[in-house]
Every structure is written in structure tokens, then in C-alpha cells.
Amino acid sequence: MSTQKSSPVTFYTLILYICGFILFLEWFYPLQEVTDTTNISMFMLYGVLCFLLSFMQVRWWLSFILKGAALLFVVNSLFFTTSFLNPLWIGELLQDSILNTQALFNRTWYEFTPLFRSTMFLILIWLMSYLLHYWFVIRKRVFMFVFLTIAYLAVLDTFTVYDGTAAIIRSFIISLLALGLAHFMREMDREALRFTLAKKSAVWLLPLVAIVLFSSAVGLAAPKFSPQWPDPVPFIQSSAENAGFSGEGNGGIQKVGYGEDDSRLGGSFVQDYTPVFEAEADEEHYWRVETKDVYTGKGWEKSHDSAYTELGKIPPMFQENVNLETKKATIEFQGDEALDKLVYPYGFDHVEAPEGEPYFDMSSEAIQLMDDANDPITLENYTVDYGYPTFQIEALQQASSSDNSMEAYTQIPETLPDRVIELAKDITAEEETQYDKAKAIESYFSSTDFTYQTTDVPVPEANEDYVDQFLFDSKAGYCDNFSTSMVVMLRSLDIPARWAKGFTGGELVGAGSEKNTYEITNSNAHSWVEVYFPGSGWVPFEPTKGFSNLSDFQNEPISGETQQQDSLQQSEQETEDEEQSEETTPEEEKEEESEVASAAASNSGPTTMEWMLPTAIGIALLLIVFILVYRRRLHLQSKWVRRKFTKDNNFENQQEAYHFLMKVLQKQGEAKRPGETLREYAMKIDKKYETTDMQKLTEHYERLIYRDDDKHVSKTEVAQLWQNLIKRILS
């Protein structure tokens, strides 16, 4: 007699469940492109664990403990620097959950923190492992999930930057295989096919795979229609760009990036580290794009419509009191991120471009390249000549603010609350020069309890002023809040100031002997302050907490006499920068943690990575050991029962042995049906395993239970019957 080594039904179920898990993974892959989620592998590994435990049908309490512990471990790895074994971080997690639950009931969903969103996402993965196990393994109804997956990918491919071509092809192949396999398994159950027939039909999987592959190949090779309507992605991208420098002009949560419409500032945003351009330059620069001069109480507008004028040479940005060093910089845009305006460093003088002529907007100082038809040209790369400025602090301190031509840059709305003006006067009460007043206001934001953050940033109500709300109510925001507030306070003191926007210096990705290469991403989109000083021109200031002014300030004589060599006489700018750095170091660390949290799941850092890898390996090894032990659990239990059964073949042990046999059969998918007698059940089992041992053992069990008769057959024979059946079932 042949013995049965494996269950085709179990094999088919495993294949079907794997298909479901592969389809579920297709929901993960687009997240890195259409959301701010990083470390997607952590979520995928958690999904593997949840699906594995669900398929193995681990007891609910043990599954709950394992999945819950893994969830907490992932959350701790992504958002906390505290050790997983330290219970203090649990309190922070609970506090964050309470605050977000309040936001949920208040329907202020934009206030959800990245920690809370990630935790909810992990819980969703947990629940989906149960749901897909029910759909694919229990009910074998997979069409609904297949439909949802393909619809999800199609929508993302159509309306976002995600290219879902490969994902849809993969899903199509896996879906056909899952649908065919599920139909076959339902037919087996409905027709009650014998086990031996099911075993022989295992080869049916091969023609199914062949048909699926053939159908996919035909679909790929067949001619296809061109798109029947325009791609909506450019339209959506252009709409998103009209939402302020950071994409939050309407107060919703948007991705950070450069935009045009700054008429309504405020609201939260999520980080986007998509590269915009790379720059080859000697040092870091602010990469300027344009300025705006009219503050409305809600945001910024231009006093005049853009009127670009062709100029052979751009008007000089600075005056005689600024030392300029001639340099070059090359800008090369990445992918489809090119802007229709030039990005350029301070001291811009000339652009070398493959085509087009530079046109200059006197209102915003934006520069565009245009062709012969006066249409803007978007270039992938160009080179700019500029004079790197060095500002003389002594000249700035001696400059007078009595320049009537700058009155437009002292505009403030009539609705500006008086307490904003009074605050500006209080901050500068002890300062005499225009420069010292500007520095006092710039330093004010670092010496008080202002916080740099990108989430939970409010949008002013209809009767609220944007600056007033930031200075007196929220005291939390990002560069738009800080820079706008400084400009308005300076203007309230009749100091000419304006709002500048562009990009910060970016990240150094290549150091060379002559030039360095900097990568500038959407997350480097930034706004700052420019103050006008007669004799010097427009000078940049940086009030945003956690950022430093990239311009060069020196405390040297104006006349060009012999420069002082005493290193102890440092410039006032350098002294204040050092004090600000010392005062804000702990806060900057908190800001960095906040920015890491706002990315949907950012990198943990070098210290975390040092222990994450061995920890992950250890967990994987423990999981493998657990799986191996779990798969052999019935064998181990059978040895224990057999030992008791053979050592003392009394009534209790015989009864326990028979019950254990029924349990093993149930685990193998051969449970006794309701209304089925033990004899009918024994005949079915013997028929499946091609033996008569189950009927003999059942007859003995019935005599033992109902007649208390265990003398009709020897105990040695009973033990042998039991061992033979266990061996056949588990082999």
C-alpha cells in the first residue's frame, strides 16, 4: 500500500494565498512615489509576518501577541530613538494616539501626525491579513480583490506620476492564475472529489500556468490604441504648483515644492525629496527665483503684473559697498522638474544658454528665457555668471533708510493688528541703526519659544491676519511664517523689506577640486527676507528657525584701507550666528526629528541602523525556528501521546489518544462533519488512506466508551493501529 505524503488541497491553498499576498504587495509599491512614505520595506516585512501567521492559523491569542509586538517594534524603529525595551516611549505613543483621536472626532484630519498615520497603516495591514485569508483560503472568492487591485493601479497610473504599466501586467498574470486556481478548488469541493483523484489532478496546474502565460504574451504583443484623451497628470501638477512655495496655498496638506500662488499661506505639508536640479558651484547659495512686495494679510501678491523686458545685461543687484567675486555656476534639472523661470545665485550677471534671450521682470526680478516669438523656454541646463557678494557690516550700519523710492516696500495692510506693530517697536527699542533693528527682529525668532514644524500648521480664518496668528497664537510654522512675519514687522518700522523665494543650498553630493555638486530637491523650496540698504542694495536675512544665512558678512573698513588682521575682532554677524547656534541646538534637534516624522517614514539614522540589522537578523532566525517547530508540532505532540499510551494503556490514555487522532485529522482538513457518525467517518478516512485501521480503532473506542469493554482486542494491537494511522496521516 502506498502512503500519502502531501495534501494537494493544502498545496493549492498555499499557492492561492501567495497569489493574494503578491497582489497585496502591489498596493505598497506606489506609496513611495505618490506619498511621503519612506522605509516601505519595514511595512512590507510586517505584512509578510501578518500573512504568514494568518496562513499558519496560529491561535488567536498568540497571533495577537506576535503581530502586536511586531507593530510596536516597527513604530519604535521609525519614530523613536529610545530603545524598544525602554517603556518610556510607549507613553509618548499613547499621548500621540490620544491627541490624534481627538483630531479624529473633531474631523480635523489634517492634524494627524505621521506617527499616528503609520500606526493606522500597520493596523490596516494586520486586518488585511485576516480579510485576504478569508477571501482566498476560506471562501476562495478572489475576484473582488483582483478588481480592486487593478482599479487602484489604473487610477494611480492615470492621475498621478506613478507609472503602473509593469504593475498592471504583473497583477494581470497573478490574477488569472488566482482566479483559475480558486475556480478549480471550488469545483473540487462542490463535486466532493476523492483525494486520490485530487492528487492526480495536481498536474492540472501546469496547463493553467501555460494558458495564463500565453494569454499575457498575446496581450503584450497585440497592437494597442493610442490614448483617447490627454494625460491629466500635467494638469494636476500645474494645479498643485499654484499653491504657494510649498504647495499649501489652500490650507490643505500638500507636498513641499516650488509654486506660484502665494495669495493664501498656511496649512501643513509633507516632505518631498524628489530632485529638482543639480548645481555645480564653488559654495552653497540661495537659489533665487523671484520676490513679492504686497502683503494682503493672508499672503503675498505682486504690485504689478509681470512685464518682462529684454535686456542685453541684467541690472546689477548690488551697489558700491558690496564686494563681488566673479564666479560661474551650472544648473542641470532632473527628470521633468524644469522651471519656466531661471534659478540663480545672488549677484547674477549673465546666463549662457543653448537658446533664447533673457527677459527680466522689474516687479518680481524673475528672469525668463524666451524665443523669437516671446514664448518662455524651459531649459534642462544652463550656466550663469555671477558676482559672489560680501556685505560690509559697517556700511550696513551706517546706511540711512530715508530713500523715498523704496516706499512701496514699506506697505502694510490697514487691517494689520496694532499689537504686531507694538511688538516690532518693543524688539527694536534699544537699537538705533536700520541694520541693528533688522538683526534684532531676525534674532527674536530664535530667542523665544517659536517652533519650526511642517504639520499642525493652522490656516488663518477670514477675520485673522496671517502674521498676527503666527506671532501671538500658534508660534509654530515653517519658512513662510517666519519670513513673512519679519518683513511685516520691518515694514511697520518704515524699513524697506520684501519677500524672496526660491531654494536653499541643497545637499553636497560631490566634492571636486574646482567645483562642488549640490543636489536641490523639492524639500529645499524656501522663502526668506531681503532688506534694502542704500549703498549696498537688497541684503538677504534668514529668520527661519533652524536655518542659517548663506551670505557672507564681514566687519571691514569701507574705504579699502589696510584690513585688520586681529582675529579677535570678529564680525557682529558671526557672533550672533554662534550665539543662535548655541541657543537653538536642542531645539534644532527636535526640529530635525519633526521633519523626519513628517516624511511618512523617514530613515532612522546611523546609530539606529547599527542595531537594526542584527536585530532584524535575530528576529528572522527566531521566526524561522518558530515556523519549523510549529510545522512539526503535531509530530512532537504525537510522540508525547504515544509515550503515555504505550507506557500505561488505561482508559483515560486510550480516550486521549483517540481524541488526539481526531484532532490531527481535523488539522489535515478531514474534520468530522455534523450529523456524521463515527463509523461513517471511519469508513471515509480508511477510504482516503486505503486502510482499515480507522474502522478497527473506532470499533474498539465505541466498545470502550459504551460497554467498558477493552478485552476484545489486545492493547498492543490497539497501540499499533493508532501508530499506523498517525504515521500515515502525518507522512
Salt bridges, closest charged atoms under 4 A:
GLU26 OE2 - ARG170 NE 2.79
ASP36 OD2 - ARG117 NH2 3.98
GLU187 OE2 - ARG190 NH2 2.23
ASP189 OD2 - LYS140 NZ 3.84
GLU260 OE1 - LYS341 NZ 3.27
ASP262 OD2 - LYS292 NZ 2.69
ASP262 OD2 - LYS501 NZ 2.67
ASP282 OD2 - LYS327 NZ 3.76
ASP282 OD1 - LYS515 NZ 3.40
GLU283 OE2 - HIS285 NE2 2.99
GLU283 OE1 - LYS327 NZ 2.49
GLU325 OE1 - LYS327 NZ 3.98
ASP349 OD1 - LYS313 NZ 2.68
GLU352 OE2 - LYS328 NZ 2.82
GLU365 OE1 - ARG288 NH2 2.74
GLU365 OE1 - ARG498 NH2 3.09
ASP385 OD1 - LYS328 NZ 2.54
GLU442 OE1 - LYS439 NZ 2.51
ASP449 OD1 - LYS475 NZ 3.51
ASP468 OD1 - ARG419 NE 2.66
GLU530 OE2 - ARG288 NE 2.71
GLU530 OE1 - ARG498 NE 2.79
GLU542 OE1 - HIS526 NE2 2.78
GLU576 OE1 - LYS439 NZ 3.50
GLU587 OE1 - LYS545 NZ 2.37
GLU656 OE1 - LYS644 NZ 2.93
GLU670 OE2 - LYS688 NZ 2.25
GLU676 OE1 - LYS684 NZ 3.66
GLU699 OE2 - ARG703 NE 3.85
GLU702 OE1 - ARG679 NE 3.01
ASP709 OD2 - ARG703 NH1 3.36
